[in-house]
C-alpha cells in the first residue's frame, strides 16, 4: 500500500533497519524483522548504506521484508547512479511489489566532492523517478533543524518546496531531538506552501556514544533534558540505557502532541531495546 493512502486514515507507525555489511550474515537482521513484525508496523524501511554502499544487500533485505508479510520502503540515493542504473535498480524494487521509496541525495563517500552520478540533488532524482515510475509513492527527507550543509534555513525550506513541486508526496524527518525546533519547522514549511504529511524519524536514546556521534554528524542539537541524562549517566552504560528508554517514550508522546503524521523508529538493528520502548509507549501491544 502507498503510504499516502494509509495516511489518509491514520497516523502511520513504522521501523527503519539497515543492511549488514557484505561479509556479515543476514540472519540476525531477518530475526530482527521477525521480532518487529509482531507490532504490525505499517511499513519497514531499509537504508542504502553509507555512501551508497550495500545496494545489493538493500534489495535482499527489502525482499525479506516483503516475504515476511510487511510493506517495504526502500531508500535510494544519487550517489554513483546514472539514469540507466536508476531505471534498472528501481525496476528491481518494483518487481518485488514495493510501492514506496525515499529519494535522497545521499552522503558523499570519503574523498568525493559530488555524487558522481547523473543527478546532484534529491529534487532531480525525485523528478526522474516520478517520470519513469509514476505509480511509486515518493518520500523526501526534511531537516527540522536545517540540513548541515545548507547556507540558511530559508534556502533549505525553499529546496524542500522544490522537492514537493517535483513529485514528493510525503516528508520524512531526519534526526531531531528538539521538539520545539520541530514545531517551529512545521510552522515555517506551512508558510512556504508545503502541505505534505510529515513522518517523524525517531532515534532511540540507547548509548551516549551514538547520541553524541550522530549529533556531530548531522548537526542536530542536544536539548537540555537529554544533556542532563548524558551528564548523569554518561559513564554508566546500563543506567544510561534505562534512562534513555524512558526519555524516548516521553519523546514519542511529545512529538505526537506536537503533531506528526507518522512515527518512524530507527531500530539500529536492536530489536530488543526498541521492542521495550514500543511496548512501554502503548502505541502497540
C-alpha positions in Angstrom: 0.0 0.0 0.0 1.2 3.5 -0.7 2.0 5.4 2.4 -0.1 8.4 1.2 -3.2 6.3 1.1 -2.5 5.0 4.6 -2.0 8.5 6.0 -5.5 9.5 4.9 -6.9 7.3 7.6 -4.4 7.2 10.5 -1.0 8.0 11.8 1.5 5.6 10.4 3.8 3.5 12.5 7.0 2.1 11.1 10.6 1.0 11.6 13.9 1.5 9.8 16.6 -1.1 9.5 19.9 -1.1 7.7 21.6 -3.9 5.6 24.6 -5.7 7.2 28.0 -5.4 5.5 28.7 -7.8 2.7 30.9 -10.0 4.9 28.3 -10.3 7.6 25.4 -12.8 7.8 21.9 -11.7 7.1 20.2 -14.0 9.6 20.4 -11.6 12.6 18.6 -9.0 10.6 16.0 -11.5 9.5 15.4 -12.3 13.2 15.0 -8.6 13.9 12.4 -8.2 11.1 10.5 -11.2 12.5 10.5 -9.7 16.0 9.4 -6.3 14.8 6.6 -7.9 12.8 4.7 -8.7 16.0 3.9 -4.9 16.3 2.2 -4.9 12.9 4.1 -1.9 11.5 2.6 -0.1 8.5 5.9 -0.5 6.8 9.6 -1.2 7.4 12.2 0.8 5.5 15.7 -0.3 4.6 18.6 2.2 4.2 21.0 2.2 1.3 24.2 2.1 3.4 26.6 5.0 3.9 27.9 6.5 0.7 25.6 4.3 -1.4 27.2 1.1 -0.3 25.4 -2.3 0.2 23.0 -1.6 -2.6 22.7 -5.3 -3.4 22.0 -6.2 0.2 19.4 -3.5 0.4 17.4 -5.3 -2.3 18.0 -8.6 -0.4 16.7 -7.0 2.8 13.7 -5.4 1.1 12.8 -8.8 -0.4 13.0 -10.3 3.1 10.7 -7.6 4.5 8.1 -8.3 1.7 8.5 -12.1 2.3 7.8 -11.6 6.0 4.4 -10.1 5.1 5.3 -6.5 5.7 5.2 -3.4 3.5 8.7 -2.3 2.5 10.1 1.1 1.7 13.5 1.4 0.1 15.9 4.3 0.3 17.6 5.4 -2.9 20.3 7.9 -3.5 22.0 9.9 -6.2 25.4 8.6 -5.2 27.2 7.0 -8.2 23.9 6.4 -10.1 23.3 7.0 -13.8 19.8 7.3 -15.3 20.2 3.8 -16.7 21.2 2.4 -13.3 18.3 4.1 -11.6 15.8 2.7 -14.0 17.2 -0.8 -13.7 17.6 -0.8 -9.9 14.3 0.8 -9.1 12.7 -1.6 -11.5 14.0 -4.4 -9.4 12.3 -3.0 -6.4 9.1 -2.5 -8.3 9.2 -6.2 -9.3 9.3 -7.1 -5.6 6.0 -5.3 -5.2 7.5 -2.2 -3.4 5.4 0.9 -3.8 7.2 3.4 -1.6 10.7 4.9 -2.0 12.6 7.6 -0.1 14.7 9.6 -2.6 17.8 11.2 -1.2 20.9 12.9 -2.5 23.0 10.7 -0.1 26.2 11.3 1.8 29.4 11.6 -0.2 31.9 8.8 0.3 35.3 9.9 1.7 37.2 12.0 -0.9 34.1 12.7 -3.1 33.0 16.3 -3.7 29.9 15.4 -5.6 27.5 12.5 -6.3 29.5 11.2 -9.4 26.1 10.3 -10.8 23.7 11.9 -13.3 21.9 13.8 -10.6 23.4 16.1 -8.0 20.4 16.8 -5.8 17.4 14.9 -4.4 14.9 17.0 -6.2 16.3 16.0 -9.6 16.2 12.3 -8.6 12.6 12.8 -7.4 11.6 14.3 -10.7 13.2 11.4 -12.7 11.6 8.7 -10.5 8.2 10.5 -10.9 8.6 10.5 -14.7 9.8 6.9 -15.0 7.8 5.3 -12.2 4.6 7.4 -11.8 2.9 4.7 -9.6 5.6 4.9 -6.9 4.9 6.9 -3.7 8.0 9.1 -3.3 9.1 10.4 0.1 11.6 13.1 0.6 13.9 13.9 3.5 13.4 17.0 5.6 15.5 18.6 8.3 13.7 20.2 11.3 16.9 21.9 12.4 18.2 22.6 8.8 20.5 20.5 6.7 24.1 20.7 8.0 25.3 21.9 4.6 22.5 24.4 3.9 23.5 28.1 3.7 20.4 29.2 5.5 17.1 27.8 6.9 15.2 29.7 4.3 17.2 28.2 1.5 16.8 24.7 3.0 13.0 25.2 3.1 13.0 26.5 -0.5 14.7 23.3 -1.6 12.0 21.4 0.3 9.3 23.2 -1.6 11.1 22.3 -4.9 11.1 18.6 -3.8 7.3 18.9 -3.3 6.8 20.6 -6.6 8.8 17.9 -8.4 6.8 15.0 -7.1 7.5 14.2 -3.5 4.3 13.1 -1.7 5.4 12.7 1.9 8.2 14.0 4.1 10.3 12.0 6.5 12.3 14.0 9.1 16.0 13.3 9.7 17.4 13.3 13.2 15.9 15.8 15.6 15.7 15.6 19.4 14.3 19.1 19.9 10.5 19.1 20.0 10.3 22.9 19.9 12.6 23.1 16.9 10.2 20.6 15.2 7.2 22.7 16.0 8.9 25.8 14.5 9.8 23.8 11.4 6.2 22.8 10.9 5.2 26.5 11.1 7.9 27.5 8.6 7.0 24.9 6.0 3.3 25.7 6.2 4.0 29.3 5.5 6.1 28.2 2.5 3.2 26.4 1.0 4.5 22.9 1.8 1.5 20.8 2.6 2.9 17.3 2.6 2.3 14.9 5.5 5.3 14.6 7.8 6.5 11.3 9.2 8.8 11.8 12.1 12.0 9.8 12.4 12.9 9.0 16.0 16.3 7.7 17.1 16.0 5.8 20.4 18.4 7.1 23.1 20.4 3.9 24.0 24.0 4.9 24.3 25.9 8.1 25.0 28.4 7.4 22.2 25.7 7.0 19.4 23.8 10.1 20.5 26.9 12.3 20.6 28.3 10.9 17.3 25.0 11.4 15.4 24.7 14.9 16.8 28.1 15.8 15.4 27.5 14.1 12.1 24.1 15.7 11.5 24.4 19.0 13.3 21.3 18.4 15.4 21.1 19.9 18.8 21.1 18.0 22.1 18.3 19.5 24.3 18.9 20.3 28.0 16.9 17.3 29.3 18.9 14.9 27.1 22.1 16.6 28.0 21.2 16.0 31.7 21.0 12.3 31.0 24.3 12.3 29.3 25.9 14.2 32.2 24.4 12.0 34.9 24.7 8.6 33.3 27.3 9.0 30.5 29.8 6.7 32.2 27.2 4.2 33.3 26.0 2.4 30.1 23.2 0.3 31.6 21.8 3.2 33.7 22.1 5.5 30.6 20.1 3.0 28.5 17.4 2.7 31.1 17.0 6.5 31.4 17.3 6.8 27.6 14.4 4.4 27.1 12.2 6.4 29.4 13.3 9.6 27.6 12.5 8.1 24.3 9.0 7.1 25.4 8.4 10.6 26.6 9.7 12.0 23.3 7.1 9.9 21.4 4.3 11.5 23.5 5.7 15.0 23.0 6.0 14.6 19.2 2.6 13.1 18.9 1.2 16.1 20.8 3.2 18.5 18.6 1.6 17.0 15.5 3.1 14.2 13.4 1.5 12.3 10.6 3.6 9.2 11.2 6.2 7.8 13.6 9.2 6.1 12.1 11.6 4.5 14.6 15.3 4.0 13.7 15.8 0.4 15.0 19.6 0.5 14.7 19.0 -3.3 14.2 18.5 -3.6 18.0 15.0 -5.1 18.2 15.0 -6.0 21.9 15.5 -2.4 23.1 13.1 -1.0 20.6 10.5 -3.6 21.4 10.6 -2.4 25.1 10.2 1.2 24.0 7.3 0.4 21.7 5.5 -1.7 24.4 6.1 0.9 27.1 4.7 3.7 24.9 1.4 1.8 24.4 1.4 2.5 20.6 1.4 -1.2 20.0 0.6 -4.0 22.4 
